[in-house]
């Protein structure tokens, strides 16, 4: 019975909350915001070449990796906290590296147009996160987010702002790429949410998910507005 309950907790954490279905809700928010300003984007498609994995399977793998990155964060009432092995690894001293590695793997599922730029951006972001963990004395998300003082708080916010600003380079793609792209954006926004609002882990789960959804939709909307402004300026400059 103990093994069965442990399995249920693992499934609940990876598939339902805070990963899986919760990630899908936030990805849906990202898609909804992006499609409002993207004509002809209502039929998502994934790049597919002979020999590639099927798009649906690729999307599933991407969501598993994104979910692994998300469950390592200190979400309230995370069922994985009750699983000894998971709490010691994903939620313990390896939380930050697991998040960084999982998101890097998820973002690498589709070949970005500028792979070198994406790799360098990911590397800089991962080094910043791990460096902040070393400064805080642990690579655990709980310790990193609880580091006292204004300097660690300022660094946390700066890393979150930087990640949100360069998100198109870390998780390249468009709304036409569908759920795989949106899932990666939602997972990255979860990290930004945790960095900006460390107290999120002490809030009720519904409030935490709503905050995560709001940040994910807000980042997507900000980048869509920036893209539209760039497009209008370049169009105005053409003869």
N, C-alpha and C positions, 0 to 999 in steps of 0.2 A: 504493500500500500504506500509506503514511503517513497519508493521509486516511481510509482504512478503519479503521486502528487508532485514530485519533483519534475516529471515530464510535463505535467499540466502547467506548472509555473513557467517552465521554459517556453512552451508553446504560447502561453498568455503574454509573456514578455516580448517575444519575437514576432508574433502574428497579430496580437490584439493591441496591447498597451504596454509600453509606449511606442512600439514599432508597428509594422503591418498596417492594420486598418487605420490607426491614427495617422500614420505617415501618408496613407492614401487620401485621407480627408484633407490634409494640408497640401498635398500635391494637387488635389482637385481645386483648391483655392488658387494655387499658382496658375493652373491652366485657365480657370475662369477669368482671372484678371487679365492674363495675357491675350486670350482670344477676343476679348472685347475690343482690342485695338489692333488686331491682326486679321485683315480680311482674308477669306479663303482658307482659314486654319482650322476648320471644324472637323477635318478628317485627318487625324494624326497619322504619321507614318514614320517608320524607322528605316535607316539605311540598311539595305539588304543586298548582299551579293552572293553568287553561287558559292556554297561551302560555308557560309556564315550560319550562326545559330539562328533559329526562327525568332522573329521579333518578339513574340509573346514570351518565349523562354528567356530571351535576353532581358526583357523587362522584369521578369521574375527574379533573375539573378541580381539585377540592379537594386530591386526593392529589398532583397535579403541583405545585401551589403549595406544599403542605406539604413535598414533597420538595425543591423549590428552596430553601426555608428551611433544611432540614436539611443539604443538601450544602455549604452555605456554612460550616458549623461545622468545626472542625479534627478530624475523625474519623481514627483511625489507618488507614493504607493506603488513603486515599481515592483512587480511580482518577482523579478530576478533577484531582488535584495534578499529574499528568503531562501534562495538556492545557494548552498555553501560554495560550490565551485564557481558559479557565475559571479557571486558577490565578491569573491576573492580575486577574480581575474578581470572581468568586464567592468565591474563597479569599483574595483580596488586599485592597486598600484599601476595597473596597465590600462586604465580607462582612457587617458588622453592618447597614447599611441594607438590603441584599437580604433578610436574614432578617426584619427588622422589617416591610418592605413586603410580602413574600410571605405572612407570617402574617396581616397585616391584611387582605390581599385574600382569603385563604382563609376567614377568619372572617366576611367580609362576603357570602359566597355565599348564605347564608340570612338572611333579614331578622330581626334580633334583636328581642325584645319591647321593649327599651329601647335604641334605636339610639344616642341621644345619650350614654347612660352608657357603652356599649361603645366609642364613638368616643373619648370622653375618657379612658377607661381605657387604650385602645391608645396614644393620643397620649402619655400620661404615661409609659407603659412604654417607648415608642420614644425619647422624649426622654432618659429615664434611661440607656438603652443607649448612645445616641449621645454623650451627655454624658460617660459613662465612657470612651468611645473617645477623645473630645477630651482628656480628662484624661490618658489613657495615651499620647496622641500619635499615634494612628492609629485608623481605623475598621475595621481588620483584626481578625478574631477572634483570630488567633494573638498579635498584639501586646497586645490587650486582656486576654486571659487570662493572659499572661505578665508583666503589670505587677507589679514587685516591691513589697514593703512590705505591712504589715498593713492599712493604710487601703484600698488598692484591693481587697484580698481581702475585707474586711468589706463594702465597697460591692457587690462581685459577689454575695456571699451574700445581702445584703439585697434586691437586685434579683431574684434567683432566688426567694427566699421570697415576696416581694411578688407576683411573677408566678404562683406556685403558688396563693397565697391568693385572688387575684381571677380565676383562670382561668374560672370560670363566667360572668363578665361579659365577658371578652375573647372566649371561644369559647362562646357560649350554645347551648343545646340540651339534649337528654336522650338516654339510652341508646336510646330509641325512634327517634331520628334515624339510628341505625346507624353505618355506616363513615365517613360524612362527618364526623360529630361526633367519633368516636373518633380519626380521623386527625388532626384539628386538635389534639386534646388531646395526642396522642402527639408531634406536632411541637413544641408548646409545652414539653412535658416534656423534649425533647431540649435545648432552650435552657437550661432549669433545670439539667439534668444537667451541661452544659458549664460553667455558672457556678459550680456547687457543687464540681465535680471537674475543675479545669483540666488535671490530669495525665491525663485520659481519652485525650487524643490520643497518648499514649505507650504505652498499653496494647495488648494484642492485640485485633484486631477483635471476636472472640467475647466477650471480657470487656467491651468497651465496649458492645456491643449488649445483653448481659445486664444491665449497669448501667442502661442507658437503659430497658429493659423494666421493671426493678424500680422505677425512679423513676416511670415512667408509671403503673404499676399502683398504686403507693403513693399518688400524688396523687389518683387516681380513688377509691381506697378511703377516703382521708381525707375527701374531699368527700361521699361516700355516707354515711359515719358521721355527719358533721355534719348532713346533710339529715335523716337518720333521727332524730337527737336533737332537731332543731328541730321535726320533725313530732310526736314524742311529747310534747314540752313544750306545743305549741299544742293538742294533743288533750286533755292533762290540764287545761288552763285552760278548755276549753269546758264550759258547764253541762250 
